[in-house]
Each structure stands twice: as structure tokens, then as C-alpha cells.
């Protein structure tokens, strides 16, 4: 069946403009930007030489989540991701809780990425630069998806080039020592689990692909192809960069580093690369921020359509065909957080919310039938168990704050249902 003409589309429908390559690039822009520059040091602090084990564990859980999400997205190619899957497969409450976890957790991620931009571009004015970045990228998203995809493609190319330079310099400098890659020599199981939970923050970018279901061409084929491609490329990049950094700094040096990749090239004797890495880090964080604002606004759109959020946020711009009110509200909230928040606390909090989100995605995938394309049963079961284990292995402050916010969301849902019941 051909796509309906522009005249035949409903006014609140989004245009299907993105192909496989665009969807993969959007996922890469989110995952690579978030993880390489934000999660390696805290993960090394938790796991020591077990960092690579934590990375492998996070990748396994992410693969399960990606497979479950891809099968569900093919059946439900609408904006909202697991908010839609949970609602359709498990009921309104679980869909709402998934959407709540995503919006809250990823809004915190937006602030973390904006602050990362500020810390690299102008350390003395971190919050001011962060606010400026949020305003600028909200405007880009407002102008339409094609511009967002083109900008993200450019960002990913720049970041990959910078990371390649770091890896080559690290392995050819003469300072690299394979003995520093003695995997797991000083790691504990709890430390590896906590590192995996923190690194999962970096793998969560493939959610951007699923939440763009209404803007992807032929979603039944495009989404299942784009998600594992983006995840696989990211895993290779992560493993190579992590090994390069560990070989130069060692587990303790990496754990203590405030800017691991800059410290790596400096220790390798390539001071000229330091400003290049700083620019690459800022560009990477911009890529993540762009994709994050885009994904949160689409989930907000979906929840507003179902009146779980103010219905006015479901409006789609008649010219640009984007959820403009949702994007403006999301941008405004992130501006406030970017002006006041702490970047380190945002990572653990975001990880808890995202792991809760994917736990619901895997639970939803468990209900699929073979005729609906259900993956092997072990995949969603392992994904569900992995998400729960990693969520509660995070730092205690992240677990407490994350659980409190999810409880608040559940209570809000219950109160709204009770009010609606009285009215009827």
C-alpha cells in the first residue's frame, strides 16, 4: 500500500522521511556521544580492571533490549516506543510507567549532555554554554527531521574521526602496556554489575530509533535493521576505545580521570591532540543532546495524545510536521536543569529510569506470539532480568531517587484514574 498523499494525511500525523542510514546515524549520535566521554571513568571507578567485563555485560543486556524493541517496533510503528508497547501488551499502567521513566530519565540525560558540552567548550561558563546548546538544538529539531538527521550524520563523522585518532595514538605511542588490560584482576562482581549499569546509559541510544516510528520509511523493515546495526557499531567503538584508554592510563588512572580521552593522549605524548579531543567531546555531547531532545519530545507527543500529559502537547506543526509544543516544553525543562543540575548525579539517575523503561519493553516482548515475530524466549527473559539486576546494582543514591520518581509517577496515574472514575 502506498503512503497517503500529503492532503490525505491527518493534521497530527508525522512525515515518514527517515531511511535505514538516517535511523542508524541518529542511534550512533546518541550512543557514542553519551558513553565514550561520560561513562568510562565512573564505570572504571566501580569495576577497576573489570571495566571491559562490565562493558560486555551491558552489551548483552542491550542486545536483548534491542531485539525485543525491534520486534515490538515493527508491530507498533508509532511515536512513543515502549510507552506504546507496554500499553498495548501489558495495559495502560505499564505503558504509562514506561513513558514516565523514559521522559524523566532522558530529560536528566539531556541536562548531562548539555553540561558536558559546557565543560569542554568553556569550563568557566559551563551552565551558560549548556543552556545555549539546549536552545540551539531545540530550534534545529523544531525546523524538521531532515535537518536533524543531516546534522547528526555530520556530528557522528567528526566524533568517529576523533576517536580513531585517539586509538591510533594510544596504541602507537609506546606508552601503551598490555599488562594494564589484565581484565578482572581487581574487580568484584558488584563492581562489574555497577559498571555495567552505568555503561548501559551509553548504549541506550537505540531507543531514539524506536521512538521515531512514525517518521521512518517502511518501519517494519527499517527499525529491525537499524537497531542492531547501530548497537553493533557502537559496541565495537566502545571496546576499542576502552582498551586503548586502559592500556595507557590503567584502571586506577582511568577511574581518577576527569577527562579520560584528553588524559590519554596527553599521557601518550600527543599534547597537540588535546584540543582536538576537547572539540570532539563537545561535538559528541551535542550529537547526544540532539537525539535525546528529539526522542523525549516524541514520547511526550504519544503520551499527550492519550491524555496522560496535557493534550495540547500532541499538536504537530502544520509546516514542519514536528511535535512543536512538546519540543518547546521539553527544551524549556532541560534549560532549567542545565542551569542548575550536577552532571555526575544525572548519569546514575538516568540509568535507573532507562533500565526500568527497557524492563517493561522486555516484559512486553514476552507476550508476543510466534506469528507476531516473537524472538527466542530467552532473549526478552534475559533482558528483563538483566535490566532489573543492573538497575538495583547502581549507586544507592541513584536507586533511591529513581525509585522515588517512579513511585511518584505511579501515584499520579492512580490519582488520575480515581478522579476519572468519579466523574463517570
N, C-alpha and C positions, 0 to 999 in steps of 0.2 A: 504494500500500500504506500502510495506517495505521501510526502509530507504535505499537510494542508497549506494552502496559499496564505500569504500574509493577511489578506482580507478575511479569510475563514477562521483565523486563529482567534481564540478568546482573548480579551484585552489583558488578562492576567497570566497569559502563557509566556514562557521564555523561549527565545530562539535557540534551535539546535545548530550550533556553529562549530563545535569542537570535534576534531578527529582524534585518532589514537595518539599521534605525536604530541598534539597540544595537551591532551589529558596527562600523558606521561611527564611532560615538562612541568606542568603545574604540580604534580606529585613530587617530582625531584626538587623543585624550587622550595617546597615546604620542608621536606625531609632533610636534605643536605644542609640547608641553611640553619635549621634548628639544631641539628645534632653535632656536627663537627666543631662548631665554635662555642656551644653552650653546655653540652652534656659530658664531654670526655673527662674533664677534670673532676667534677663531683663523683662520677662513676669510678674513677681511679681511686679517689679518696675512700670510697666504700669497699672496693674489691681488691685494691693493690694489684698484684700481678695477675689476678683473676679477671681483669678488665675484659680480655678477649673472650673468656668463658661467658661473662655477662652479656657481651655483645652477641654471641652465638645464641644464648638463651632468648634474648629479646627478639632476635631474628626469627626463631622458631615460633614464638607466640605471634609475632607479627605476620608470619606466613599463614598461620591458621586463621587469623583475623582477616587477612586479605582474601583468602579463599572463600570464607563464609560471606564476607561483604560483597565479593564479586558475584557469587551466585544469587544473593538477595537483590543486588542492584540490577541484575539482568531481568528479574521478575518485577521489580518496582522501580522503574527508571524515572523517579521524581525527586525534586529537591527535598533534602531533609535527611538522607542517609538512614542511619539506624533509628532515628525518630520514626520514620515511616515503617521500617521493617518490624520494629518492636510493636508498634500499634497494630499492624496487620496480622502478625503472627502470635503475639502474646497478649494483646489487649491495650486499651488506651493508657493505663497507668504506666506500663513498662515503656511504651513509646514516648510518653511524656518525660519519664525519668531519664531516658537516653538523651532526648533533646536538651533537657535541663543540664545534664552532666556535660554535654558537648559544648553548649553555649558558655556555661560558666568556666569550664576548664580551658577552653580555647580562647576566651576573652583574656584570661590570665596569660596564655601563651603569646597573644598579640602584644600585651604590655612588655613581656620579657624580651621579645624580639625587637620592639621599638627601643627599649633601653640598651640592648646590645648594639644597635646602630649608634646610639648616642655615645656609648662608652668608647667606641672605636673612632668615631668621627671627631668628637670634641669632648674629651673626658671631663673637662671643667664645666661643661654645659650639657651634661648627659640628658637631663629631663627635658630641657628646651628642644634639643635636637630630636628626641624621641617624639615629642608632641608634633613637631613639624613633619616628621616622617609619616605619622599616622594620618595627618590631614592631607598630605600629598597623595598617599596611596589610596585613601578613601575616594579622592577625586578621580584617580585613574580607574578604579572599579566602577565608579558612577558612570563613567563615559562609555562603558560597554565591555563585553567579554573579549572581543578580538584584541583590543588594546592591552588588556591584562595578560592574555596568552603570549602576545608578542614581547612584552616587557619581561615576562617570566622566562621566556626562552633565552633572551639576552643575558639575564642575570645568571641562569644556570651555566651558560657557556663560560662566563667570566669566572665563576666560582670553581668550576672544574679545572680551568686552566691554572688558577692559583694553587689549588690543592695538588695538582700534578707537579708544579714547581717545588712545593714543599716536600713531597715524597721523594722526588729525584734528588733534591739537595740533601735530604736526610740520609738516604741510602748510599750516596756517593761522597759524602763529606769526610769520611774517615773517623767520625766520632760515633757512628752507629755501632752498637755492640749487641750481637745476637743473644748474649747471656742475659740481657735485660728483658728478653722475651720468655723467660722461664715461667711459663704460664701456670698460675695457681700455686706457686711455691709458698706464698704468704697469705693466700686467700682463705676465707671461711665461707661456708655455704650461705650464711646470712648476708655476708658482704656481696657475694656474687648475685644473690637474688635482688638485693637493693640496687646494685649497679644495673642489673637488667631492667628493673623498674624505671630507673632514671633514664637509661638509654632508650627505653620504649618511647619516651617523649619525642625522640628524634625520628622514630620510624612511623609515627602516626600520620605522616603527610598524605598517605594514600587515601585517607578519608576525604580529602578535598575532591578526589575523583568521583567517589560515590555521591557526595552531596551536590554534585553538578549534574545529576541525572537528567534534568530537563534541558540542559544546554549541550548535550553530547549527541552527535550524529550516530544513529544505529546503536543505541546503548546496550542492547542485548549482546552485541559482539564487541563493541568498543571497550566497555568497562571491564569485562573479564580479561581482556588482553592488556589493557593499560595498567591495571593494578599490579599484577605480578612482575611486569616489565619494570615499572618504577621501583618496586621493592627490591628486585634483584640487582639493579644497577646501584641502588643506594647501599646495599649490603656490601658489595664489592668495594665501593669507595670507602665506606667506613672501616672495613677490615684492613685495607692497605694503609690508610692514613693513621689509624690507631697503632698499627705495627711500626710505622715509621716514627711516630712520636715517642712510643715506648722505647724504641731502640736507641734514641738519643737522650731522652730525659730520664728513662727508667720509671717504675711505678710511683716512687716517692716524689720525684721531680715533677711528674705529671700531676699528681694529686695536689701539690702545692702551687702549681702554676695558675696565674690569673688570666693569662692569655697563652694557652698551650702551644698553638702553632707559631706564634711570634717567638716564644721562648725556644722552640725547637730550631728554627732557622738561625736564631742568634747564637745558640749553643753550637750549631754546626758551622759557625763562622761566616754566615751569609747575611751580614747586617743590612746589606742593600735590599734584601728581600722583605725586611720587617715592614716597611711602609706598604709594600705590595700586599702582604698578608693582612694588614690593617684594613686596606681598601676592600680586599676580598671578603673579610669578615663582615664589614658593613654592608656590602652588596648581598652577601648570603642572607643576612638577617632581614634585609629589605625584601628579598625573594620570599622568605617565610612569612613575613608580615603581610605581603600582598595576598598570598594564597590563604592565609588564616582569616583575614578580614572577609575575603570572598566566601569561604566555607561557612563561617559563623552567620553571615547575613543570609545565606540560602537556608540554613536550618531555622533561623528566625522567621523567614518567609513561610516555611512549611508549618511551623507551629502557630503562626498568626492566622494562616488560612483555616486552621482548625479551632481558632479562638482560644488556644492555650496561652497565647500572648495577645496584646491588643490587635484587633483585626485590621486597623489602619496600616500596620506594618506589612500587610500582604500586598500592598499596591505595587504594580510594575510600571515603570516609566514608559509612557506611550512612544517615545522616540528611541531611547537607548535600550529598552527591553531588559532592564535590570530591576531588582527589588530596591528601588532608590531610598524609600523611607527606612527600610531595615538597615541598609548600608550606612545611612546617616546616623541612625541611633547607635549602631554598633561602633562606628567611628567615634562618636561622642563619648561613649563609655570608656573606650580604650584610651582616649585622650586624657580622661580623668585619672585612670590607672597609671598611664605612662608618666604623668606629672607627679605621682605620689608613691608608687609602688617600689618594692625591692625585687631585683631581678632573680636573686637566688631562690627566694621563697616561692616565686611563681612557678618554677620548674617542677618541684615536687607536688604542689597543689594541682597543677595542670595534669601531671602524670596520673594522679589518682582519678580525676574526672574522666580522662580519656580511657583508662583501663576499665572503669565502670561502664562507659559507653560501649566498648567492644565486648565486654562480658554479655551485655544484652544482645549484641549482634550475633554472637556465637549461640546463645540460647535460642534466638530466633531461627538460626540456620538448622538447629537440631530438629525443628518442627517440619522442615521441608520433606517432601516425598521424593522418591526416585524420579517420578515423572516431572517434578519441578526442578530437577537438576541438583538434588542434594549431594553434597560432597561425601566422601567416605566418612562414616560416623565418627571415627576417631578424631577427625580434624576439628569440628566445632566443639567436641567434648574437651579435647586438649586445650583448645583456645580459651574456652570458658574457665577451666581450672587454672590455666596459666595466668589469665587476667586477674583472677581473684588472689592468687598467691602473690603475684608481683605487686598488686595494689597494697596489700597489707604488709609487705616487706619494705615499703618506703619509709623514710624517716617519720618518727612518731608524730611530729607536728603536722606533716602533710596528711597523714592518715586521719588525725583528729579533725583538722579543718575541712578536709574533703568530705568526711562522713557527715559532719555538721551541715555542710551546704546541701548535700544530697537529702538529708533528713528535712531540711527547710523546704526543699523543692517538693518532697513527698507530702509534707503537711499542707503546703499551698494547694496542691492538687486535691487533697481530701477536703479542704475547706471549700474550694470552688465547687466541687461535686455536691457537697452538702447544701450549699446555697442554691445551686441549680435545682436540686431535688425539692426544696421548699417552695421554689417559685412555680414548679409544675404540680 
